[in-house]
């Protein structure tokens, strides 16, 4: 999917990345406009794949459903791909195809290949590959005319990025 601009954001806190993805979906961004990727081993170890918390009582159930909304969306459709030299990668939304395609044998695999596919410069792609390798979550948004809105959501949850092309 060709998109301009593509916002590519790294998150120190994977839970915050998940909340940002949730909020983007609630704001009306479609799953093919949002991408999410973390290293698969971290995802399992970090307990990312969990049921919504607090579903025991009525109020908790409502909160849990809201908190777990993304589980049914992008995070529910996460694809695991074992990428040579990178290990397991968990990706959802528009990154799932890119990371998965890279896993299928492209020489520049992994997040680097996915970032290049999204139009990042080589320098940016290297930056995100490094962030990813160190365990950060990567969230991408094909924002188009809603760039400011998407940036606002991402930054509010601690997302940061290199200067993306316009």
C-alpha positions in Angstrom: 0.0 0.0 0.0 1.5 3.3 -1.0 1.0 5.9 1.5 2.3 9.4 2.2 3.1 10.3 4.8 3.9 7.1 6.6 4.5 7.8 10.3 7.0 5.3 11.8 7.2 5.5 15.6 9.2 3.6 18.2 8.0 3.0 21.7 10.2 2.3 24.8 7.1 0.9 26.5 5.3 -1.8 24.6 2.2 -1.5 26.6 1.9 2.2 25.7 2.4 1.2 22.0 -0.5 -1.2 22.4 -2.6 1.6 23.9 -1.7 3.9 21.1 -2.7 1.3 18.5 -6.0 0.9 20.4 -6.6 4.6 20.3 -5.8 4.9 16.6 -8.3 2.1 15.8 -10.9 3.9 18.0 -10.2 7.1 16.1 -11.1 5.3 12.9 -7.8 4.3 11.4 -8.2 0.9 9.8 -6.0 -2.0 10.5 -4.4 -1.8 7.0 -3.4 1.8 7.9 -1.7 0.8 11.2 1.3 -1.5 11.6 2.6 -2.9 14.9 5.8 -5.0 15.4 7.8 -6.3 18.4 10.3 -9.1 18.7 8.3 -12.2 19.2 10.3 -13.6 22.1 9.8 -10.4 24.0 6.1 -10.5 23.2 5.6 -13.8 24.8 8.0 -13.2 27.7 6.4 -9.8 28.3 3.0 -11.2 28.6 1.7 -9.1 25.7 -0.7 -11.8 24.6 -3.1 -11.8 27.5 -6.7 -11.6 28.1 -8.2 -8.3 29.1 -7.7 -7.6 32.8 -10.4 -7.0 35.3 -13.2 -8.9 33.5 -14.5 -10.4 36.7 -16.9 -7.7 37.7 -19.3 -5.5 35.7 -17.4 -2.3 35.7 -14.1 -4.1 35.2 -15.6 -6.0 32.2 -16.4 -2.7 30.5 -12.9 -1.4 31.2 -11.4 -4.7 30.2 -13.3 -4.7 27.0 -12.1 -1.2 26.2 -8.5 -2.1 27.2 -8.7 -5.3 25.2 -10.3 -3.8 22.1 -7.0 -4.0 20.2 -6.8 -7.7 20.9 -9.6 -8.2 18.5 -8.1 -5.8 16.0 -4.5 -5.5 15.0 -3.0 -7.3 18.0 -5.5 -10.1 17.6 -4.2 -10.6 14.1 -0.6 -10.6 14.9 1.5 -12.8 12.7 4.6 -14.5 13.9 7.4 -14.7 11.4 10.8 -16.2 12.1 13.2 -13.9 10.3 16.7 -15.2 9.7 19.2 -13.3 11.8 16.4 -11.5 13.7 14.5 -14.4 15.3 10.8 -14.4 15.9 9.0 -11.2 15.0 5.4 -10.4 15.8 3.8 -8.0 13.4 0.2 -6.9 12.8 -1.7 -4.6 10.4 0.2 -3.3 7.5 3.6 -4.5 9.0 2.5 -8.1 9.1 2.7 -8.5 5.3 6.0 -6.5 5.0 7.8 -8.3 7.8 6.3 -11.6 6.7 7.3 -10.9 3.1 10.8 -10.1 4.3 10.8 -13.4 6.1 10.0 -15.2 3.0 13.5 -14.8 1.7 14.3 -11.2 0.9 17.9 -10.4 1.6 17.1 -7.3 3.6 14.6 -8.9 6.0 13.1 -7.9 9.2 12.1 -4.4 10.2 14.8 -2.9 8.0 13.2 -4.3 4.9 9.7 -3.3 6.1 10.8 0.2 6.8 12.4 0.5 3.4 9.1 -0.8 2.0 7.3 2.0 3.7 9.6 4.5 2.1 12.0 5.2 5.0 15.5 6.3 4.0 18.3 3.9 4.6 19.4 5.9 7.7 15.8 5.7 9.1 15.5 2.0 8.3 18.8 1.3 10.2 17.6 3.5 13.1 14.3 1.5 13.4 16.0 -1.9 13.0 18.3 -0.9 15.9 15.4 0.2 18.0 13.5 -3.0 17.2 16.5 -5.1 18.0 16.8 -3.5 21.4 13.3 -4.6 22.2 11.3 -1.5 21.3 7.9 -1.7 19.8 7.4 -0.2 16.3 4.1 1.4 15.3 3.5 2.7 11.8 0.5 4.7 10.6 -0.5 5.5 7.0 -2.0 8.8 8.1 -2.5 10.8 4.9 -4.4 13.9 5.7 -4.8 12.9 9.3 -1.1 13.1 10.0 -1.4 15.6 12.9 -4.1 13.6 14.6 -2.1 10.4 14.3 1.1 12.0 15.5 -0.7 13.5 18.5 -2.0 10.0 19.5 1.5 8.4 19.0 3.4 11.1 20.9 0.9 11.2 23.7 1.8 7.6 24.5 5.6 8.1 24.3 6.2 7.3 20.6 9.2 8.9 19.0 10.6 8.8 15.5 13.4 10.0 13.2 12.4 12.8 10.9 10.2 11.1 8.3 10.1 12.3 4.7 7.1 14.3 3.7 
